[in-house]
Amino acid sequence: MGHKNLKRIIDANINRATEALRALEEIARFYLNDEKMSEKLKNMRHFVCTFFDGEYLEFLKSRDTLNDVGTDILNPTKENRNTTIENVFKSNIKRLQQALRMLSEYGNLPEAPRYESYTLEKEMFERLKMNIKKYLLEKRRLYLVTNSDKFNSDDEFLDRVALALKSGVDIIQLREKNRPAKEIVELGKRIRELVSAFNALFIVNDRIDIAQIVKADGVHLGQDDISYKAAREFLGEEAIIGISTHCPDDALRAMADGADYIGVGPVFKTPTKPGRIPVGLEYVKWASENVNIPFFAIGSIEPDNIDEVTKAGATRVAVVRAIMNSENPIENIEVFKSKLQA
């Protein structure tokens, strides 16, 4: 390989590595607010630049961007890429690792930065996942818990779910207590397609196995369901896990366990939870003052009592009958959304 071509390879990979490090540094600094991680990436970038600083002029002389055949190769996926913070991270960490490998092979760069990048990848991705879940939940205000009992067919039921999504529901929870697992799985697969089309979140009630099978975003657990720890071990860190709470002790325990959100209720007496004494608006007020993760007030919340719930401090609600069994679901959703504007 000619001297000039070798310099071109090194020059291209210095640029790739430092550009990737800058992108990762900005994520650590502005998105994760992690000073230590940001400084580590900055130091790695400076190390790469300093290591080759003595040959800077030679690299510039070897550079021939106009005649570089690689610049004309189109990326067929680029136009269709979903530009999310997660995708930016993934593309740049891999870009960094590949460039560092080339710099080690052709430029004698020490292996330490590449090995360090593998550890950084794991640390940053775990942090990103937590932040992404928080970000996703932070923007969701209206949560629909489904109930297919009153519908004549699955198609009719799914039409109502689709209508709810189209009208502005942010999260769908598939809650089917009276149907066999096989049927719930089939419904879940179809709902998964619907929520994907409307960029909503999809949660499965109770059944962590079904949540995994239908590729739901997470699971919602009651106080008598499988433990948070067991669900987390089964579903992994990426899954959203919510927990029903009925008193401050439940909420404090859920937060300590690591729940991503909680349900607060039932606020009013509801046939969905027969025998459950409503917690009232006092618990909603307590949650608004003491809960540091998203919470959804739930329990017979209707357009005619939503003002009471929001005045108590709720900024998110979960509903069942007001949408699933209503003759005016679109109107009800419009009322809820208008009252829950942050």
Order of alpha helices (4+ residues) and beta strands (2+ residues): alpha-alpha-alpha-alpha-alpha-beta-alpha-beta-alpha-beta-alpha-beta-alpha-beta-alpha-beta-alpha-beta-alpha-beta-alpha-alpha
